[in-house]
Amino acid sequence: MEFLVGAVLALTVGLSATFVGLDRDRAFYPTVMIFIASYYALFAVMGGSAQALAIESIVIVAFVGASIVGFRTSLWIVVAALAGHGLFDFIHGHLIVNPGVPVWWPAFCSSYDVAAAAYLAWLLSRSRVRATAT
């Protein structure tokens, strides 16, 4: 169920952003990526683990960095970051002990990330969103 909800929600957000025009600005998907990456810090705080927060912060910086580089150069980097975060969700629990992460979160977030990456890739391949900065 988590996989379905995550994918449907990502496509709903993406389609809504396109319909309303929010994703005409190249900053939309990098900002989405930054928020996605930050949730694990929230879970570390909720779980009361300073150690998890410190480790999660290192990973967050990497994804935020990819988002910034992607915004400044090519949104294809943001596609890769979203897809990479989706893969990261599957192995997160084996790498980082974060007591605040809900049991259903990795599956939900992974499917959201991959669906959002696929939707952004589709937008870029159709030139509906400009891939490179001008």
The first five atom37 places (N, CA, C, CB, O) and aatype in JSON, in Angstrom:
{
  "aatype": [12, 6, 13, 10, 19, 7, 0, 19, 10, 0, 10, 16, 19, 7, 10, 15, 0, 16, 13, 19, 7, 10, 3, 1, 3, 1, 0, 13, 18, 14, 16, 19, 12, 9, 13, 9, 0, 15, 18, 18, 0, 10, 13, 0, 19, 12, 7, 7, 15, 0, 5, 0, 10, 0, 9, 6, 15, 9, 19, 9, 19, 0, 13, 19, 7, 0, 15, 9, 19, 7, 13, 1, 16, 15, 10, 17, 9, 19, 19, 0, 0, 10, 0, 7, 8, 7, 10, 13, 3, 13, 9, 8, 7, 8, 10, 9, 19, 2, 14, 7, 19, 14, 19, 17, 17, 14, 0, 13, 4, 15, 15, 18, 3, 19, 0, 0, 0, 0, 18, 10, 0, 17, 10, 10, 15, 1, 15, 1, 19, 1, 0, 16, 0, 16],
  "atom_mask": [
    [1, 1, 1, 1, 1],
    [1, 1, 1, 1, 1],
    [1, 1, 1, 1, 1],
    [1, 1, 1, 1, 1],
    [1, 1, 1, 1, 1],
    [1, 1, 1, 0, 1],
    [1, 1, 1, 1, 1],
    [1, 1, 1, 1, 1],
    [1, 1, 1, 1, 1],
    [1, 1, 1, 1, 1],
    [1, 1, 1, 1, 1],
    [1, 1, 1, 1, 1],
    [1, 1, 1, 1, 1],
    [1, 1, 1, 0, 1],
    [1, 1, 1, 1, 1],
    [1, 1, 1, 1, 1],
    [1, 1, 1, 1, 1],
    [1, 1, 1, 1, 1],
    [1, 1, 1, 1, 1],
    [1, 1, 1, 1, 1],
    [1, 1, 1, 0, 1],
    [1, 1, 1, 1, 1],
    [1, 1, 1, 1, 1],
    [1, 1, 1, 1, 1],
    [1, 1, 1, 1, 1],
    [1, 1, 1, 1, 1],
    [1, 1, 1, 1, 1],
    [1, 1, 1, 1, 1],
    [1, 1, 1, 1, 1],
    [1, 1, 1, 1, 1],
    [1, 1, 1, 1, 1],
    [1, 1, 1, 1, 1],
    [1, 1, 1, 1, 1],
    [1, 1, 1, 1, 1],
    [1, 1, 1, 1, 1],
    [1, 1, 1, 1, 1],
    [1, 1, 1, 1, 1],
    [1, 1, 1, 1, 1],
    [1, 1, 1, 1, 1],
    [1, 1, 1, 1, 1],
    [1, 1, 1, 1, 1],
    [1, 1, 1, 1, 1],
    [1, 1, 1, 1, 1],
    [1, 1, 1, 1, 1],
    [1, 1, 1, 1, 1],
    [1, 1, 1, 1, 1],
    [1, 1, 1, 0, 1],
    [1, 1, 1, 0, 1],
    [1, 1, 1, 1, 1],
    [1, 1, 1, 1, 1],
    [1, 1, 1, 1, 1],
    [1, 1, 1, 1, 1],
    [1, 1, 1, 1, 1],
    [1, 1, 1, 1, 1],
    [1, 1, 1, 1, 1],
    [1, 1, 1, 1, 1],
    [1, 1, 1, 1, 1],
    [1, 1, 1, 1, 1],
    [1, 1, 1, 1, 1],
    [1, 1, 1, 1, 1],
    [1, 1, 1, 1, 1],
    [1, 1, 1, 1, 1],
    [1, 1, 1, 1, 1],
    [1, 1, 1, 1, 1],
    [1, 1, 1, 0, 1],
    [1, 1, 1, 1, 1],
    [1, 1, 1, 1, 1],
    [1, 1, 1, 1, 1],
    [1, 1, 1, 1, 1],
    [1, 1, 1, 0, 1],
    [1, 1, 1, 1, 1],
    [1, 1, 1, 1, 1],
    [1, 1, 1, 1, 1],
    [1, 1, 1, 1, 1],
    [1, 1, 1, 1, 1],
    [1, 1, 1, 1, 1],
    [1, 1, 1, 1, 1],
    [1, 1, 1, 1, 1],
    [1, 1, 1, 1, 1],
    [1, 1, 1, 1, 1],
    [1, 1, 1, 1, 1],
    [1, 1, 1, 1, 1],
    [1, 1, 1, 1, 1],
    [1, 1, 1, 0, 1],
    [1, 1, 1, 1, 1],
    [1, 1, 1, 0, 1],
    [1, 1, 1, 1, 1],
    [1, 1, 1, 1, 1],
    [1, 1, 1, 1, 1],
    [1, 1, 1, 1, 1],
    [1, 1, 1, 1, 1],
    [1, 1, 1, 1, 1],
    [1, 1, 1, 0, 1],
    [1, 1, 1, 1, 1],
    [1, 1, 1, 1, 1],
    [1, 1, 1, 1, 1],
    [1, 1, 1, 1, 1],
    [1, 1, 1, 1, 1],
    [1, 1, 1, 1, 1],
    [1, 1, 1, 0, 1],
    [1, 1, 1, 1, 1],
    [1, 1, 1, 1, 1],
    [1, 1, 1, 1, 1],
    [1, 1, 1, 1, 1],
    [1, 1, 1, 1, 1],
    [1, 1, 1, 1, 1],
    [1, 1, 1, 1, 1],
    [1, 1, 1, 1, 1],
    [1, 1, 1, 1, 1],
    [1, 1, 1, 1, 1],
    [1, 1, 1, 1, 1],
    [1, 1, 1, 1, 1],
    [1, 1, 1, 1, 1],
    [1, 1, 1, 1, 1],
    [1, 1, 1, 1, 1],
    [1, 1, 1, 1, 1],
    [1, 1, 1, 1, 1],
    [1, 1, 1, 1, 1],
    [1, 1, 1, 1, 1],
    [1, 1, 1, 1, 1],
    [1, 1, 1, 1, 1],
    [1, 1, 1, 1, 1],
    [1, 1, 1, 1, 1],
    [1, 1, 1, 1, 1],
    [1, 1, 1, 1, 1],
    [1, 1, 1, 1, 1],
    [1, 1, 1, 1, 1],
    [1, 1, 1, 1, 1],
    [1, 1, 1, 1, 1],
    [1, 1, 1, 1, 1],
    [1, 1, 1, 1, 1],
    [1, 1, 1, 1, 1],
    [1, 1, 1, 1, 1],
    [1, 1, 1, 1, 1]
  ],
  "atom_positions": [
    [[0.81, -1.19, 0.0], [0.0, 0.0, 0.0], [0.86, 1.26, 0.0], [-0.93, -0.01, 1.2], [0.54, 2.24, -0.68]],
    [[1.97, 1.23, 0.77], [2.84, 2.41, 0.85], [3.42, 2.78, -0.51], [3.98, 2.17, 1.84], [3.54, 3.96, -0.85]],
    [[3.77, 1.75, -1.29], [4.32, 1.99, -2.63], [3.3, 2.69, -3.52], [4.77, 0.67, -3.28], [3.63, 3.65, -4.21]],
    [[2.07, 2.22, -3.49], [1.02, 2.8, -4.32], [0.72, 4.23, -3.91], [-0.25, 1.96, -4.23], [0.62, 5.11, -4.76]],
    [[0.59, 4.47, -2.62], [0.28, 5.82, -2.13], [1.41, 6.79, -2.48], [0.05, 5.8, -0.6], [1.14, 7.91, -2.92]],
    [[2.65, 6.37, -2.3], [3.78, 7.24, -2.64], [3.82, 7.6, -4.11], [0.0, 0.0, 0.0], [4.0, 8.77, -4.45]],
    [[3.64, 6.62, -4.98], [3.68, 6.87, -6.42], [2.52, 7.75, -6.86], [3.66, 5.55, -7.19], [2.7, 8.68, -7.63]],
    [[1.32, 7.44, -6.36], [0.14, 8.25, -6.74], [0.29, 9.68, -6.24], [-1.16, 7.62, -6.18], [-0.05, 10.62, -6.96]],
    [[0.79, 9.84, -5.03], [0.97, 11.19, -4.49], [2.0, 11.98, -5.3], [1.39, 11.12, -3.01], [1.79, 13.15, -5.59]],
    [[3.1, 11.34, -5.67], [4.13, 12.03, -6.47], [3.56, 12.47, -7.82], [5.34, 11.12, -6.69], [3.82, 13.59, -8.26]],
    [[2.81, 11.6, -8.46], [2.22, 11.96, -9.75], [1.16, 13.03, -9.6], [1.63, 10.73, -10.43], [1.01, 13.89, -10.47]],
    [[0.41, 12.98, -8.51], [-0.6, 14.02, -8.25], [0.07, 15.37, -8.02], [-1.46, 13.64, -7.04], [-0.39, 16.39, -8.55]],
    [[1.12, 15.38, -7.24], [1.85, 16.64, -6.99], [2.46, 17.15, -8.3], [2.97, 16.44, -5.93], [2.34, 18.33, -8.62]],
    [[3.1, 16.26, -9.06], [3.71, 16.66, -10.32], [2.7, 17.2, -11.32], [0.0, 0.0, 0.0], [2.9, 18.27, -11.89]],
    [[1.63, 16.46, -11.52], [0.59, 16.91, -12.46], [-0.05, 18.22, -12.01], [-0.48, 15.83, -12.62], [-0.32, 19.1, -12.82]],
    [[-0.29, 18.34, -10.71], [-0.87, 19.58, -10.17], [0.08, 20.75, -10.38], [-1.19, 19.43, -8.68], [-0.35, 21.84, -10.76]],
    [[1.37, 20.53, -10.13], [2.36, 21.59, -10.32], [2.42, 22.01, -11.78], [3.75, 21.13, -9.84], [2.57, 23.2, -12.09]],
    [[2.31, 21.06, -12.68], [2.31, 21.37, -14.11], [1.04, 22.13, -14.48], [2.44, 20.09, -14.95], [1.1, 23.14, -15.19]],
    [[-0.1, 21.65, -14.02], [-1.38, 22.28, -14.34], [-1.43, 23.73, -13.85], [-2.53, 21.49, -13.73], [-1.86, 24.62, -14.58]],
    [[-0.99, 23.96, -12.62], [-1.03, 25.29, -12.02], [0.1, 26.18, -12.56], [-0.93, 25.19, -10.5], [-0.02, 27.4, -12.58]],
    [[1.19, 25.55, -12.99], [2.33, 26.29, -13.52], [3.47, 26.46, -12.54], [0.0, 0.0, 0.0], [4.41, 27.2, -12.81]],
    [[3.4, 25.77, -11.41], [4.47, 25.9, -10.42], [5.8, 25.38, -10.94], [4.1, 25.16, -9.17], [6.85, 25.9, -10.57]],
    [[5.77, 24.37, -11.81], [7.03, 23.79, -12.27], [7.6, 24.48, -13.5], [6.83, 22.34, -12.57], [8.58, 24.0, -14.08]],
    [[7.01, 25.62, -13.91], [7.63, 26.41, -14.97], [8.95, 27.01, -14.49], [6.68, 27.53, -15.44], [9.86, 27.25, -15.28]],
    [[9.03, 27.23, -13.2], [10.28, 27.71, -12.6], [11.16, 26.5, -12.34], [10.01, 28.52, -11.27], [10.72, 25.52, -11.74]],
    [[12.39, 26.56, -12.78], [13.32, 25.45, -12.65], [13.62, 25.11, -11.18], [14.61, 25.77, -13.37], [14.19, 24.06, -10.9]],
    [[13.26, 25.98, -10.27], [13.56, 25.76, -8.85], [12.6, 24.78, -8.18], [13.53, 27.08, -8.11], [12.87, 24.31, -7.08]],
    [[11.49, 24.47, -8.82], [10.47, 23.65, -8.17], [10.99, 22.28, -7.76], [9.27, 23.49, -9.09], [10.92, 21.93, -6.58]],
    [[11.51, 21.5, -8.69], [11.95, 20.14, -8.36], [13.21, 20.09, -7.5], [12.19, 19.38, -9.64], [13.31, 19.2, -6.65]],
    [[14.17, 21.01, -7.67], [15.27, 21.02, -6.69], [14.77, 21.3, -5.27], [16.31, 22.08, -7.09], [15.28, 20.73, -4.3]],
    [[13.78, 22.17, -5.14], [13.21, 22.46, -3.82], [12.5, 21.22, -3.26], [12.24, 23.64, -3.9], [12.63, 20.92, -2.08]],
    [[11.76, 20.53, -4.1], [11.12, 19.28, -3.68], [12.17, 18.29, -3.18], [10.3, 18.67, -4.85], [11.98, 17.65, -2.15]],
    [[13.28, 18.17, -3.91], [14.35, 17.25, -3.51], [14.92, 17.63, -2.15], [15.47, 17.23, -4.56], [15.2, 16.76, -1.32]],
    [[15.1, 18.91, -1.91], [15.64, 19.37, -0.63], [14.69, 19.01, 0.51], [15.89, 20.9, -0.66], [15.13, 18.56, 1.58]],
    [[13.4, 19.2, 0.3], [12.43, 18.84, 1.34], [12.4, 17.33, 1.57], [11.04, 19.34, 0.96], [12.32, 16.88, 2.71]],
    [[12.45, 16.57, 0.49], [12.46, 15.11, 0.63], [13.65, 14.66, 1.48], [12.5, 14.43, -0.76], [13.5, 13.84, 2.38]],
    [[14.81, 15.21, 1.19], [16.02, 14.82, 1.92], [15.94, 15.19, 3.4], [17.24, 15.47, 1.3], [16.52, 14.51, 4.24]],
    [[15.24, 16.26, 3.71], [15.22, 16.76, 5.09], [14.35, 15.94, 6.03], [14.74, 18.18, 5.09], [14.49, 16.07, 7.25]],
    [[13.46, 15.12, 5.51], [12.57, 14.37, 6.39], [13.31, 13.45, 7.36], [11.62, 13.56, 5.56], [12.86, 13.27, 8.49]],
    [[14.42, 12.87, 6.93], [15.14, 11.98, 7.84], [15.69, 12.74, 9.06], [16.28, 11.27, 7.09], [15.84, 12.15, 10.13]],
    [[16.0, 14.02, 8.9], [16.41, 14.83, 10.05], [15.23, 15.0, 11.01], [16.96, 16.22, 9.6], [15.38, 14.9, 12.23]],
    [[14.07, 15.26, 10.44], [12.86, 15.38, 11.27], [12.63, 14.1, 12.06], [11.64, 15.69, 10.39], [12.32, 14.16, 13.25]],
    [[12.79, 12.95, 11.42], [12.59, 11.68, 12.11], [13.63, 11.48, 13.21], [12.63, 10.52, 11.12], [13.31, 10.93, 14.26]],
    [[14.86, 11.91, 12.97], [15.9, 11.79, 14.0], [15.54, 12.64, 15.22], [17.27, 12.22, 13.44], [15.73, 12.21, 16.36]],
    [[15.02, 13.83, 14.98], [14.61, 14.69, 16.09], [13.42, 14.06, 16.81], [14.24, 16.12, 15.58], [13.38, 14.03, 18.04]],
    [[12.46, 13.55, 16.05], [11.3, 12.89, 16.67], [11.72, 11.67, 17.5], [10.29, 12.47, 15.59], [11.13, 11.39, 18.54]],
    [[12.75, 10.96, 17.03], [13.24, 9.79, 17.75], [14.19, 10.13, 18.86], [0.0, 0.0, 0.0], [14.61, 9.25, 19.62]],
    [[14.55, 11.42, 18.99], [15.43, 11.85, 20.06], [16.86, 11.37, 19.93], [0.0, 0.0, 0.0], [17.54, 11.17, 20.93]],
    [[17.33, 11.18, 18.71], [18.67, 10.65, 18.5], [19.59, 11.69, 17.87], [18.62, 9.4, 17.61], [19.49, 11.99, 16.67]],
    [[20.48, 12.24, 18.68], [21.45, 13.21, 18.17], [22.43, 12.54, 17.21], [22.2, 13.87, 19.34], [22.87, 13.16, 16.24]],
    [[22.77, 11.3, 17.48], [23.69, 10.58, 16.6], [23.06, 10.38, 15.22], [24.08, 9.21, 17.22], [23.72, 10.6, 14.2]],
    [[21.8, 9.97, 15.18], [21.11, 9.81, 13.9], [21.02, 11.15, 13.18], [19.7, 9.21, 14.1], [21.19, 11.21, 11.96]],
    [[20.74, 12.21, 13.92], [20.65, 13.53, 13.31], [21.98, 13.93, 12.68], [20.23, 14.57, 14.36], [22.0, 14.48, 11.58]],
    [[23.08, 13.66, 13.36], [24.39, 14.0, 12.82], [24.68, 13.22, 11.54], [25.49, 13.72, 13.86], [25.15, 13.8, 10.55]],
    [[24.4, 11.94, 11.54], [24.66, 11.12, 10.35], [23.7, 11.5, 9.22], [24.51, 9.61, 10.69], [24.12, 11.63, 8.07]],
    [[22.43, 11.67, 9.54], [21.44, 12.07, 8.53], [21.83, 13.41, 7.91], [20.02, 12.14, 9.15], [21.63, 13.62, 6.71]],
    [[22.37, 14.31, 8.7], [22.75, 15.64, 8.2], [23.82, 15.54, 7.12], [23.26, 16.51, 9.34], [23.8, 16.32, 6.16]],
    [[24.72, 14.61, 7.25], [25.76, 14.41, 6.23], [25.11, 13.99, 4.91], [26.8, 13.35, 6.69], [25.46, 14.51, 3.85]],
    [[24.18, 13.06, 4.99], [23.49, 12.59, 3.79], [22.64, 13.71, 3.2], [22.61, 11.36, 4.11], [22.6, 13.89, 1.98]],
    [[21.98, 14.46, 4.05], [21.14, 15.57, 3.59], [21.98, 16.58, 2.83], [20.43, 16.25, 4.78], [21.56, 17.06, 1.77]],
    [[23.14, 16.9, 3.34], [24.03, 17.87, 2.67], [24.36, 17.38, 1.26], [25.33, 18.08, 3.49], [24.41, 18.18, 0.32]],
    [[24.58, 16.09, 1.1], [24.89, 15.54, -0.23], [23.72, 15.74, -1.19], [25.24, 14.03, -0.14], [23.92, 16.16, -2.33]],
    [[22.5, 15.45, -0.74], [21.34, 15.61, -1.61], [21.01, 17.08, -1.85], [20.13, 14.91, -1.01], [20.59, 17.45, -2.95]],
    [[21.18, 17.92, -0.85], [20.99, 19.36, -1.05], [22.02, 19.88, -2.05], [21.11, 20.13, 0.3], [21.69, 20.68, -2.93]],
    [[23.25, 19.42, -1.92], [24.29, 19.81, -2.87], [23.95, 19.4, -4.29], [0.0, 0.0, 0.0], [24.12, 20.18, -5.23]],
    [[23.47, 18.18, -4.46], [23.06, 17.71, -5.78], [21.92, 18.56, -6.33], [22.65, 16.23, -5.73], [21.88, 18.86, -7.52]],
    [[21.0, 18.95, -5.47], [19.88, 19.79, -5.89], [20.35, 21.16, -6.36], [18.88, 19.96, -4.74], [19.87, 21.68, -7.37]],
    [[21.29, 21.73, -5.63], [21.81, 23.05, -5.99], [22.6, 22.97, -7.3], [22.7, 23.6, -4.87], [22.42, 23.8, -8.18]],
    [[23.46, 21.96, -7.41], [24.23, 21.78, -8.65], [23.27, 21.55, -9.82], [25.23, 20.6, -8.52], [23.45, 22.11, -10.89]],
    [[22.26, 20.72, -9.61], [21.28, 20.46, -10.66], [20.52, 21.7, -11.06], [0.0, 0.0, 0.0], [20.28, 21.92, -12.25]],
    [[20.15, 22.53, -10.1], [19.45, 23.78, -10.41], [20.35, 24.71, -11.22], [19.0, 24.48, -9.12], [19.9, 25.35, -12.17]],
    [[21.6, 24.78, -10.85], [22.52, 25.7, -11.52], [23.02, 25.19, -12.87], [23.7, 25.97, -10.63], [23.46, 25.98, -13.71]],
    [[22.96, 23.87, -13.09], [23.51, 23.32, -14.34], [22.44, 22.6, -15.16], [24.67, 22.37, -14.04], [22.04, 23.08, -16.21]],
    [[21.98, 21.46, -14.68], [21.01, 20.65, -15.43], [20.08, 19.93, -14.47], [21.73, 19.64, -16.33], [20.51, 19.29, -13.51]],
    [[18.79, 20.03, -14.75], [17.81, 19.34, -13.91], [17.9, 17.82, -14.04], [16.41, 19.79, -14.27], [17.29, 17.1, -13.25]],
    [[18.66, 17.33, -15.0], [18.89, 15.88, -15.07], [19.63, 15.4, -13.82], [19.69, 15.52, -16.35], [19.49, 14.24, -13.42]],
    [[20.41, 16.27, -13.21], [21.07, 15.91, -11.95], [20.03, 15.75, -10.85], [22.12, 16.99, -11.56], [20.18, 14.89, -9.98]],
    [[19.0, 16.57, -10.88], [17.92, 16.45, -9.9], [17.15, 15.15, -10.13], [16.96, 17.67, -9.99], [16.73, 14.49, -9.18]],
    [[16.95, 14.77, -11.39], [16.34, 13.47, -11.69], [17.16, 12.36, -11.04], [16.23, 13.24, -13.24], [16.62, 11.48, -10.37]],
    [[18.46, 12.41, -11.24], [19.35, 11.4, -10.65], [19.3, 11.44, -9.12], [20.81, 11.61, -11.13], [19.31, 10.39, -8.48]],
    [[19.24, 12.64, -8.54], [19.17, 12.75, -7.08], [17.86, 12.17, -6.55], [19.3, 14.23, -6.65], [17.87, 11.45, -5.55]],
    [[16.75, 12.46, -7.21], [15.47, 11.9, -6.78], [15.49, 10.37, -6.87], [14.32, 12.46, -7.64], [15.1, 9.69, -5.93]],
    [[15.95, 9.85, -8.0], [16.03, 8.4, -8.16], [17.02, 7.8, -7.16], [16.45, 8.03, -9.61], [16.75, 6.75, -6.58]],
    [[18.14, 8.47, -6.96], [19.13, 8.01, -5.98], [18.59, 7.99, -4.58], [0.0, 0.0, 0.0], [18.9, 7.08, -3.8]],
    [[17.8, 8.99, -4.23], [17.19, 9.0, -2.9], [16.19, 7.86, -2.76], [16.5, 10.35, -2.63], [16.06, 7.27, -1.69]],
    [[15.49, 7.56, -3.85], [14.58, 6.42, -3.84], [15.31, 5.12, -3.55], [0.0, 0.0, 0.0], [14.82, 4.28, -2.8]],
    [[16.48, 4.95, -4.14], [17.3, 3.76, -3.85], [17.85, 3.81, -2.43], [18.46, 3.65, -4.86], [17.9, 2.79, -1.74]],
    [[18.25, 4.99, -2.0], [18.75, 5.18, -0.64], [17.71, 4.76, 0.4], [19.16, 6.64, -0.42], [18.06, 4.17, 1.42]],
    [[16.44, 5.06, 0.13], [15.39, 4.68, 1.07], [15.38, 3.18, 1.35], [14.03, 5.1, 0.52], [15.11, 2.75, 2.47]],
    [[15.68, 2.38, 0.31], [15.69, 0.92, 0.49], [16.8, 0.44, 1.41], [15.82, 0.24, -0.85], [16.62, -0.55, 2.12]],
    [[17.93, 1.12, 1.41], [19.06, 0.66, 2.23], [19.27, 1.5, 3.48], [20.32, 0.66, 1.41], [20.13, 1.2, 4.3]],
    [[18.48, 2.55, 3.63], [18.65, 3.49, 4.74], [18.74, 2.77, 6.09], [17.5, 4.47, 4.77], [19.65, 3.03, 6.87]],
    [[17.8, 1.89, 6.35], [17.75, 1.2, 7.65], [18.97, 0.32, 7.92], [0.0, 0.0, 0.0], [19.26, 0.01, 9.07]],
    [[19.67, -0.1, 6.87], [20.88, -0.92, 7.04], [22.12, -0.04, 7.28], [21.1, -1.8, 5.8], [23.14, -0.52, 7.77]],
    [[22.01, 1.23, 6.93], [23.15, 2.14, 7.07], [23.05, 3.05, 8.29], [23.27, 2.99, 5.83], [24.06, 3.35, 8.93]],
    [[21.85, 3.49, 8.6], [21.65, 4.48, 9.66], [20.54, 4.0, 10.59], [21.31, 5.88, 9.06], [19.44, 3.68, 10.15]],
    [[20.84, 3.97, 11.87], [19.81, 3.64, 12.87], [19.15, 4.95, 13.28], [20.43, 2.9, 14.12], [19.75, 5.8, 13.94]],
    [[17.9, 5.1, 12.87], [17.14, 6.3, 13.17], [15.81, 5.86, 13.75], [16.94, 7.2, 11.89], [14.91, 5.44, 13.02]],
    [[15.68, 5.95, 15.08], [14.48, 5.42, 15.75], [13.19, 6.16, 15.42], [14.68, 5.45, 17.22], [12.11, 5.66, 15.72]],
    [[13.28, 7.32, 14.81], [12.06, 8.08, 14.5], [11.43, 7.74, 13.16], [0.0, 0.0, 0.0], [10.33, 8.21, 12.88]],
    [[12.1, 6.95, 12.34], [11.58, 6.64, 11.0], [10.4, 5.67, 11.13], [12.69, 6.03, 10.09], [10.55, 4.58, 11.68]],
    [[9.23, 6.07, 10.63], [8.08, 5.15, 10.66], [8.37, 3.91, 9.81], [6.79, 5.85, 10.16], [9.1, 3.98, 8.82]],
    [[7.8, 2.79, 10.19], [8.04, 1.53, 9.5], [7.66, 1.63, 8.02], [7.24, 0.39, 10.18], [8.34, 1.05, 7.17]],
    [[6.61, 2.36, 7.71], [6.1, 2.45, 6.33], [6.86, 3.47, 5.49], [4.63, 2.79, 6.34], [6.7, 3.49, 4.27]],
    [[7.67, 4.34, 6.11], [8.3, 5.45, 5.4], [9.21, 5.04, 4.25], [9.07, 6.26, 6.37], [9.06, 5.59, 3.15]],
    [[10.15, 4.12, 4.42], [11.06, 3.8, 3.31], [10.33, 3.4, 2.03], [12.0, 2.69, 3.72], [10.72, 3.84, 0.94]],
    [[9.3, 2.58, 2.12], [8.56, 2.16, 0.93], [7.81, 3.33, 0.32], [7.58, 1.03, 1.27], [7.82, 3.52, -0.89]],
    [[7.15, 4.12, 1.17], [6.42, 5.29, 0.69], [7.35, 6.28, 0.0], [5.69, 5.97, 1.84], [7.11, 6.69, -1.14]],
    [[8.41, 6.65, 0.69], [9.33, 7.66, 0.17], [10.04, 7.17, -1.09], [10.37, 8.04, 1.24], [10.23, 7.93, -2.04]],
    [[10.41, 5.91, -1.1], [11.08, 5.36, -2.27], [10.2, 5.45, -3.51], [11.48, 3.91, -2.02], [10.65, 5.88, -4.57]],
    [[8.95, 5.05, -3.37], [8.06, 5.1, -4.53], [7.75, 6.54, -4.93], [6.76, 4.35, -4.24], [7.62, 6.84, -6.12]],
    [[7.63, 7.43, -3.95], [7.43, 8.85, -4.26], [8.62, 9.37, -5.05], [7.23, 9.69, -2.95], [8.45, 10.0, -6.1]],
    [[9.82, 9.11, -4.55], [11.04, 9.62, -5.19], [11.19, 9.13, -6.62], [12.26, 9.2, -4.38], [11.47, 9.91, -7.53]],
    [[10.99, 7.84, -6.82], [11.17, 7.26, -8.16], [10.1, 7.8, -9.11], [11.11, 5.72, -8.1], [10.39, 8.11, -10.26]],
    [[8.85, 7.9, -8.64], [7.79, 8.45, -9.48], [8.05, 9.92, -9.81], [6.42, 8.29, -8.8], [7.83, 10.35, -10.94]],
    [[8.51, 10.68, -8.83], [8.82, 12.1, -9.08], [9.98, 12.23, -10.06], [9.16, 12.82, -7.75], [9.96, 13.1, -10.93]],
    [[10.99, 11.37, -9.93], [12.12, 11.37, -10.86], [11.64, 11.04, -12.27], [13.2, 10.37, -10.42], [12.06, 11.68, -13.24]],
    [[10.78, 10.05, -12.39], [10.26, 9.65, -13.71], [9.43, 10.78, -14.32], [9.41, 8.38, -13.6], [9.54, 11.05, -15.52]],
    [[8.61, 11.44, -13.51], [7.79, 12.53, -14.03], [8.66, 13.71, -14.48], [6.79, 13.0, -12.97], [8.43, 14.28, -15.55]],
    [[9.65, 14.06, -13.67], [10.56, 15.14, -14.07], [11.33, 14.77, -15.33], [11.54, 15.48, -12.93], [11.52, 15.61, -16.21]],
    [[11.78, 13.52, -15.43], [12.48, 13.07, -16.64], [11.57, 13.19, -17.85], [12.96, 11.62, -16.47], [12.01, 13.58, -18.93]],
    [[10.31, 12.84, -17.68], [9.35, 12.97, -18.78], [9.18, 14.44, -19.19], [7.97, 12.37, -18.38], [9.19, 14.76, -20.38]],
    [[9.04, 15.32, -18.19], [8.92, 16.75, -18.49], [10.15, 17.26, -19.25], [8.74, 17.56, -17.2], [10.02, 18.01, -20.22]],
    [[11.33, 16.85, -18.81], [12.57, 17.3, -19.45], [12.69, 16.75, -20.86], [13.78, 16.89, -18.62], [13.1, 17.46, -21.78]],
    [[12.33, 15.49, -21.05], [12.45, 14.88, -22.37], [11.45, 15.47, -23.36], [12.24, 13.38, -22.28], [11.67, 15.42, -24.57]],
    [[10.36, 16.03, -22.86], [9.36, 16.68, -23.71], [9.58, 18.19, -23.81], [7.95, 16.39, -23.17], [8.79, 18.9, -24.44]],
    [[10.65, 18.67, -23.18], [10.99, 20.1, -23.16], [9.89, 20.95, -22.55], [11.29, 20.58, -24.56], [9.73, 22.12, -22.91]],
    [[9.13, 20.37, -21.63], [8.1, 21.15, -20.93], [8.72, 21.97, -19.8], [7.0, 20.21, -20.37], [8.15, 22.97, -19.36]],
    [[9.87, 21.53, -19.35], [10.67, 22.26, -18.37], [12.07, 22.34, -18.94], [10.65, 21.57, -16.95], [12.59, 21.35, -19.47]],
    [[12.68, 23.5, -18.82], [14.03, 23.71, -19.35], [15.04, 22.97, -18.47], [14.37, 25.22, -19.41], [15.09, 23.2, -17.26]],
    [[15.83, 22.11, -19.06], [16.79, 21.3, -18.29], [17.97, 22.12, -17.79], [17.3, 20.15, -19.14], [18.42, 21.93, -16.66]],
    [[18.46, 23.02, -18.61], [19.68, 23.76, -18.25], [19.38, 25.2, -17.88], [20.67, 23.72, -19.41], [18.42, 25.81, -18.35]],
    [[20.24, 25.73, -17.03], [20.14, 27.14, -16.64], [20.59, 28.0, -17.82], [20.99, 27.43, -15.36], [21.45, 27.6, -18.6]],
    [[20.02, 29.18, -17.92], [20.44, 30.09, -19.01], [21.33, 31.17, -18.5], [19.24, 30.7, -19.7], [21.77, 32.02, -19.27]]
  ]
}
